[in-house]
Amino acid sequence: MLQAIGLTSARRRGVAPAVDDLTFEAGSGCVTALLGPPRSGKTSALRLMLELEPGRGITYFRGRPLHRVAHPAREVGVLLGDVPGHPARTARGQLRMLCAAAGVPASRADALLDAVGLAGLGDQRIGTLSLGMDRRLALASALLGDPHTLILDEPAEGLTVREADWLYGMLRSHADAGGTVLYTTQNPKEAARSAGHVVTIDAGRLVADQDVADFSRTRLRPRVAVRTPHAARLAAIVSREARAARRSVEVVTEASSSRLSVYGSSCAEIGDTAFRHGLPVHQLADEVGDTGRLNGFGPAGPAGRPALASCSTPVPSASATLNSGSALSASATLNSGSAPFGPVVGAAGAGSRGAAPGVGFSEGTGAAPAAGVDSYGPDVRPAVRAGASQVLPPIRRRPARGPLRPVRYELRRLFGVRTTTLIVVVALVVSAALSVLLARNGRTPLPDVLAAWPSLLPLPPAALGAGLLGALSFGDEFRYPALAAGRGTVPRRLGLLLAKLAVSAGVALLLGLLAVLASAESLRLVYGGDLVRVPPNAVSLAVSWSGLTVGCAWAGLLAAGIFRVTAAGVAAVLAVPVLMVPLIQAVPKVPTARSVIGLPGRLRELTWLMWPSEADRWLLAAARVVAHPVGTALTLSLSVLVCAYLFMSLRGRVRW
């Protein structure tokens, strides 16, 4: 069960809160619709429940607030719009990456792709998916952790009737299995067809909290939709005959001058009237109209709240829901129940993100399906509904929580797109080319030649590539927030930060090693093997080179995590040689009267540890690296970034 109590958005001066003291419940085993007009506070209410926006109030998920849930992905599945994934990542890669974050087996991704009808599209990139396929992938992402509660924001927006019916069928099957489903919509007829409980809000406040039968009876009423080229004449005739017969009939002219909506009559009566007066009729169908705001309720209504009603009965099907309203017609029932669970509807083009073109029944028109489109008979629904609860396989094994979970996530995020490979290849090619050019004059020192670091560049290509990869590590998290929808701001997770630091350091060391090897091989190939030799201070140079590449990667990572944009990470990397090094070099050097010779031996005596003598050489090499202007600038930059990051983390809840 989901219980939202006193949800109120943060108040701003001169602006009314988007959500104002909203309290309601969504029961287990029930599909609950949060209904309201546009800008009524539906999305803000969901974000307050998920603690994604500041405000007051609390939401309990089976008795616990979200920040007290040890594994949020196993308790709450979220769908807030399209899939927030990198457009170059494949659908299967996106789900496997999220599997690592949720701590579920990678095989769960293939099972869910099959469950949502995307088994044959696992290798298709997210940017090429149509809107319907993208929504299916988003639903699969929400179901990865096998959550008890599903929270969805306008899940059927932009979908065809057939795709929307399939989506709501999946939600009903989740509720039939004992789960809780809460989704937002602005269409009252959609809420009546798909939900078992309807919570209506307006201007951020509760309007009504009803079972679907009460909602259909008080909010919806039948009407006859008429389309004729003589709409004005037919409206006058129907009104005149209704007055003569003393019947309560209301005729409303729609925005289109050829369309009428007649309340209080039937298709047979309107058809007979048009036939008697010789008026052609192009459309005549029963529909369900919306009466607007409920009488007696509203933000300015009674002070007392409506009594909360729980969904104690099984969730009715779409047809049963419509038939529960006493005034709903057979045509409306047929239109709402047609083709509820169809196969994957193909897109008009692979690169189109618009609505998929599958043709179903037009809502409320009574029109037959277009040619070439199979219609589903009334006997299809029970068979599909009976097996719907078995579509999603349960998770047989849950890996233990540990530090490898965020590491696996980061590795799949890093190597799941071609950007990483492209950056590494470009850095290696540029390093090899620059090393050949630098060795041509014979005056450049060998370490600079192997590092491919000319004096004109602020940093060698390998260090720039490592810094760019580090900046993308957090920059992509904010640009494509695959984790933020599930649990708040991404970089406040301590385990994820440590994983990113470890993976970026490993990639930076590998990139630095490959750059040196590529430069050495290029020199051997062009100038022969006599040019490349091992220098006597190889240990010091290796430590310096490793510190430079890892430091650039960490600087880009931390800066992108603080400022939430990749460009900030790249700017932080370039600021080290461009700004920090000149400032350090401008500081006047003060002659020292003391020496640090013998520091390793004194440290050994202080710690009572007998480390090998080789460690003394590494310690001195590290000290020389820090004493270098670039090393000093990089150390100071990292210190400032770490302090800023910790300061921002302490202001929020730090989670593993």
N, C-alpha and C positions, 0 to 999 in steps of 0.2 A: 504494500500500500504506500502511496505517496501522499504526504500531508504538507501543504503549503500554508503557513500561518503568518499573517501580517506582512506580506511582502510589500515593500515600499521602496521606490527608487530614490537615489540620492537627490535631494532637493537643490535646485539652482535658483539663484536670485531672479525673480521675475518670471520663472517658468514653472508651470505645474508639473508635478512628478508624473512620469509615464505610467507608473504603477502605484496605486494608493491603497494601502491596507487591504490587500487581496488575500483572502483565505478560502481554500477549498480542498477537496480530497479527490484522489483518483484511486479507486479500489483495485485490488488484485482480481485477475480473471475478467477484466472489463476494459473496453476501449473507451477512453474519455476524450471528448473533443473540447478544446478551448476555443470558443467561438467569439468573434468580434469583428467589427468593421476595420478597414485599414487604419493604422496609427492609433489603435485602441490599447496598445500596451501588451499584446500577446507575446511578441519576441522578447521584449524586456522582461516579462514575467519568467519566461524560460531561462534567460540568462541570469536572473536573480536566483532561481532555483539551483543552477549549476555553479553559483558563486563566480560568475564571469563578469559581473558588474557590481559596483559598490551600492550599498543600500541597507535597509533594515528588514528584519523578518528572518524566518528560518524555514527550511524545507527538510522534512524527515523522509528518508528512504528506508522503509521497514524499521522505523524507530530510531534511525541514526542520521545525523546530518552528513553531508557529503564529505566534509573535511575530516570526519571521524571514520570513514570507510577505508579499510586497509587496502582494498583492491577496487578502485572506482570502476574500472572497465568491466569487472564481473558483477557490478551492481547496476550500473546505468549505461545504456547505449544511447548515443546522441546523434541526431541528424539535423544540422543547422545549415540548410542550403546544399550547394553542390559539394562534391568531394574536394577537400582542400589539399590536393596532392599536386606534386610537380607534373606539369603536362607531358614531360618526356618519360615519366615513369610508367611502367606497364601496370595493368589492373592487378595481375598476380603479384608483382613486386610491391605494390602499395599495400596489399593485404598482408603479405608476409612481413613487411616492415612493421606494421601495426601488431602483428602476432607477437613479434619479439618484445614490443613495448607492453603488451597486455599479459605476457607470460603464458601464452598458449602455444601448442605445437604448430609448426609451419604448415602441417597438413590441413589444419582448419581452414586455411585460405582456399585451397582447392575445393573443399567440401562446401563452403559458402558460395563460391563462384557457381558451382553446380546448382545449389539451392535457389539462387536468385536468377538462374537462367543465363549466366554468362560463362558457361563452361568452355565454349569455343572461342571466347574473346579474352582469355586471360593474358595473352601476349600483346594485346592491342594497347596502345598508349592512351593515357587518360585524356590528353588533349584532343583526341580524335573521336571520343565517344559522343553519341547523341545525348540529348537531355534525358530521355528515358533510361538509357543504359547507365548514364552517370548517376541517376537516382537509385538504380538497382545496386550499383557499386557502393554508394553511400549507405544504403540499408545493410549491405554485407559488412561494411566497416563497423556499423553500430552493433551488429550481432556477433562480432568476433569473440568477445569475452563471455558469450552465453549469459547476457545480463538478465536480471529480473525485470527491470524497468526500461522502457523505451520512451525517449522524449524526442519529438520530431516537430520541426517548424515548417508549416506549409508543405508537407511531403508531396502532395499531388499537384502543386502549382506548375502549370505549363504542360502537364501530361495529357495524353489523349484519354478518352473515357475508358478504353480497354486497359491501358497501362495503370490508370488510377484504380480501377477495380482490382487488378492484380495486386497492387501495393496494399490496398486495404484488406484484401484477403490474407496477405502475409501478416498484417497486424492483428487480424482477428485470430489467426492460428496461434500467434504468440500469446494472446490473451486467453485463448481456450486452454493452453497448457499451464495456466496459472500465473502468467506474467501481468505486469501493469503497463498500459500503453496510454500515453498522453500526446496528443498532436493538436496543432493550431490550424484553424481554417477560418475563412471569412464567408464561406458559402453555407447557409443553413440547410439547404437540401442535401449537400454532401455530408454534413454532420448527422442528419436524420438517417441517411442510408448506411453510414459506415460506423457509427458509434453506438454504444449502449448507454452512454451518459453524456450530457452536454452541459458545460459550464460557460455561460455567456457573460462577457465583460464589455464594458464601454468606458472610454476615458480612464482606463486603468483600474476601474472599480467593478465589483461584482454586481451583475444584473440579475442573473438567475442561475440556479443549480438544480437540474432536473434530470429524471430518467427520460430516455428517448421517446417513450410513449406520451408523456406529458408535454415534452417539447414539441412533438409533431402536432399534438392537438391544439396547443396554444399559439404556436408560432407560424405554422404552415396552413394553407388552405388551398382548395382546388380552384382551377380556372380553366377556361377554354381559350387556347391560342388560335387566332384566326388571321390568315393572311389573304387579302383580297385587294384588287386595284380600286375598289369602291369602298374603302374603309370608312370614310366619313358618312356615307349614305347608309351603310349597314349598321353603324353605331347608332344613328338616329332612329332607324327602324326598330332595332332591338330595344332601345330605351323607351320608345313610344309604346310598343306592345307590352313591355313590362309594367309601365304605369297603368295601362288600360286593364291589365290583369291583376294589378295591385300586388306585384311580386317584387322582392328585393333583389334586383339585378344591377350590378355595377359594370359599366363599360369604360375601359381605360385605353386611351390611344398611346401606343408605345412611341419611342423616339422615331422609328420608321413610320412614315405616313401610311403604309400599306398593312400595318400589323395592329391587331386589337387584342386586348385581354379582357375576357368577359367572366366576371365572378357571379356565382349564383345561378348558372345555367348549365346546359350540357351540350355535347357535340350534336346530338340528334336535334335538339331544339334550334340551335343556331343554323344547322344545315337545312332544316325545313324552312326556316325564315328566309334564308338566302335563296332557296329554290323557288319559293312562292313569288318573290319579287324579281326573279331573273338575274340575280347577282352571281357572278362567277367567284368561286372560292378556290384558292391555290393551296391552302393548308388549313387543316382543322384537326386539332389534337388536344387531349387533356394534358394539363401540366399541374405542377405544384408551385404556388406562388408564395413569396415571403411577405409576411405582414409587417415587417420592420420591428422596432423595439417593442418588447413586451409591455402590455398595459400594466400600470401600477408599479413598475420597477424602473430602475435607472439610477444614474449617479445622483439625481435630485429627488429620488423617490422616498419611500418610507425609511425611517431611521433603522428599523429592525432588519436584520439580515434574513434572507430566506433560509429555511431549514436545509441542512446538507443531506442529500439523498445518496445512499450508497447503491452500487450496482450489485444487488444480491442475486439476481436471476441470470441465467446464462445469456451471453451476448447474442442477440438475434441476428439472423442473416439480413442482407440488404432488403430482400423481398419482404421478409416478415416485418422488418422495421417500417417499411412504407405502408404495408397493409394494416399496421396497428393504428394508424391515423384513420378515423372513421370516414373522412371525406376524400381519401386518395383514390384515384381512378385506376383502372386496370392498365391503361396505356402507360401511365407513369410507373407502375410497378414493373411492367415489362421492360421499359427503357432502363430502369435502374438496375435490373438484374441480368441484363444481357451480357454475354461474353465476359464473365467476371474474372476468369483466370486464363488468359491466353498465353501463347508462346512469346518469346522475345520478339518485339516488333522492330523491324529493321529501320534504319534511318535513311533519309533521302540521300544523304551523302556521308561518307565516312568522316569528313571533317566538320560536319554540321553539328552545332550544339543547340539547335532549336528543337521544337517538339517533334517527336517521331511521327511519321505519317500514317500509322495504322488507323484504319477507318472503322469506327464502331458506330453505335447508335448516337445520334445527336441528342443531347440532353433535353428532354421535355418536348421533342418535336414529333415523336412517333414515326420518324422516317425509317425506312428499311435500310439495311446495310448496302453499301455500294457493290457494284458488280465485281466479282472476283474475290470477295471477302467472305470467308466462312462465318456463318452465324452459329452460335452455340445454343443448343436446345436446352429446355428447362431441366433435363435429367443430367446435365454435365455438372452442375453445381454440387449436388450431394457427393458425387464421387471424388471431386477435387477437394471439397472441404473435409472429407473423411480422412484423406491422406495428407492434408496440409500440415497437421501437427507433427508428422514424421519427416517432413522435408529437412528440417534443421537437425543434424546429428548432434548429440550431446558431446561435451568434451570428456574424453575418457581419462586423460592424464593431464595434470597441471604441473608444469615444472616448478621446482622450488624457487622461492624468491631469493635472488642473489645478485652479485655485481655483474654477472655475465649477461643478464637481461638487457640493460641499457647498452652494453657493448655490442651485443648482437643487433640491436636496433640501429645503432650508429653505423655499424658496418654495412647493413642493408640499405640504410639511407644514403651512405656515401657512394657505394658502388652500384646503386640501383638506377643511376642515370649516367649518360655519356659525358656529362660535364667534367667529372673527375678524370676520366681517361684522357679527355681532350686537353685539360690543363697540364697533366703530367707529360703527355707527348710533346706539347708545345714547349714546355720548359726544357725537356731533354734535347730537342732539336736546336733550340736557340742556344743552349749551353754548348753543344758540340760545335756549332758554327762560330760562336764567339771565341771559343778556345783556339780554334784554328787561326782566326784572324789575329788574336793577341800574340800567338807564338810566332807569327811571321816576322816581326821586327827583331825578335831575340832579346829585347830589353825588358820585357815584362817578367816579373818573378814567377817561378813555376807554380806556387800556390795560387796566385791570382789567375794564372792560365787554366789550371785544373778547375777552379771555381767559376771560371768564365765571368770574372768581375772586372770590367774595364772601369776606369776612373770616371767616365761620363755617366754611368748608371749608379743610382743611389744604392741598389742592392743587386746581387746576382740573380739570374732567372730562377734558380732553384728556390732561393729564399722568397722571391716574389710569388712563385707558384704555391709554396707552402702557406704563405700568408693569405693568399686568395682562397685556398681550400679551407683554411681555418675560419675566414670570414663567412664563407658560404655555409659552414657547419651550423651556425646560429642564424645567419641571414635567411636561409631557406626555411628554417623553422617558423619564422615570423611571416615570411612571404607566402608560404604554403603551410598553414598551421594544422598539420595532421594531428598533433597531440593537444593543441589548445582547446579544441572543442570538448575533449574528454575531461580535462582537469586544469583549467586556469592557465596562467602564464607559464610558458615552457621552461625558461632558464632557471626557475626557482627550484627545480628538482636537483638535489645534490648528486644523486646517482647518475643522472643524465649529464651533468656538468663534468664529473670525473671521467665518465666514459668518453665524452667528447675530447677532453684534454689528453687522455691516453691514446685514443685513435688518431687524433691530429698529430701528436708527437711521433707515433709510429710511422704515419704516412710521410711526415716531414723528414725523418731520418732515412726512410727508404728512398725518397725523392733526392735527398742530398747525396746518398751513396750512388744511386743510378746516374746522377749528373756528373759526378767525378769519374765514374767508369766510362760514361759516354764520351767525356772530354778526352780521357786518356786513350781510348780506342781510336778516336778521331785523329789525335796527334800521331799515334803509331801508324795509322793508315796513310796519313798525308806526308809526314816528315820522317817516318821511321821510328824504330824503338829506342834510339839513343837519347831522345829528348826526355822521355818519361823515366824518372827514377824516384826512389823513395827518399824524401828529405830526412835529415837527421832529427829534426823536431816534429816528426810525424804525429806523435801523441798529442802534443799541444795543438797542432793544426787540426787534428780530428776533433778534439774537444771544442775548439773554437768554431769549426764548421757545423758541428752538431748543435751547439748552443745557438748559433745564428739561425739555422733553419727552424729549430723547435721554438725559439723565442718569437720569430716572426709568425709562426702558426698560432701560437698562444695569444699573441697581441691581437691578431685579426679576430680570433675566436671570442676573446673577452670583450673587445670593443663592439663587435656585432651583437653580443648578448646584452650589453648595457644599453646601446642606442637602438637596437632592434632593426637594424638595416645592414646589408652587406657593405654598402659604400663606407659606412663608418669604420668597419673592420679594415678595409683596404687603406683608408686614410690613416688609421693608427699605425699600420705597417710602414707606410711611406713617411710618416712623421718622425720615425726614429732616425733615419739618416739625414733627412732634410731639415728638421728643426732641432731635435735633441742633441745630435752630434755637434753641430756648430756652437750650441750653447755651452756644452761641456768643454769644447776646445777653447772657448773664449774665457773660461775661468782661469785666472793666473795660477801657474804652478808654484807651489810653496816648497822649498827644499826641506827634506826630511832629515832629521838627525838620528833616527832609529831605523832598524832593519828588521824584517820579519823572517830572516833566515833562521831555520830550525823550528818553524811553526808546526810542521807535521809531527816532529818528535814530542813537542810539548803537548800537542793535542792527544797523542797516544798515551802520555803519562796521565793526562787529566781524565780521560775516559776509561783507563785501565783495559783498553782493548788492544790486542796484538794483531793488527791488520798487516797484510804483507807489505813489504817495502815498495812494491810497485804502486800501491795506492798513494804513496807520497808524490810520485810523479804526476798522477792524475789530479791530485789536489792542487799542486803548484800550477799545473796547466790551467785548471779552472780559475785560479786566482789571477793568472795573467790574462785570461779571457775577460774577466770582469774589469780588470784594470784598463783594458783597451777602451778608447773613446766609444766605439760602437757597442762594445759589451756593456759599458757603464750606462749608455743611453738606453739600451734595450732592457737592462735590469731595472732602471728607474721607471721606464714606461710600464713594464709588467707589474711592478710594485703598486703604481698608481691605479692601474686597471683592476688588479685583484682587490685592492681596498674599496674601490668604487663598486665593484660587483658584490662584495660581501655586504657593503652598506645597503645596497638595494635588496639583497636577499633577506637581510635581517628585518626589513620593513614588512615582509610578507611571511607566509607560512612556508617553511623549507621542508620539502618532502623528498623521500628517497626516489 
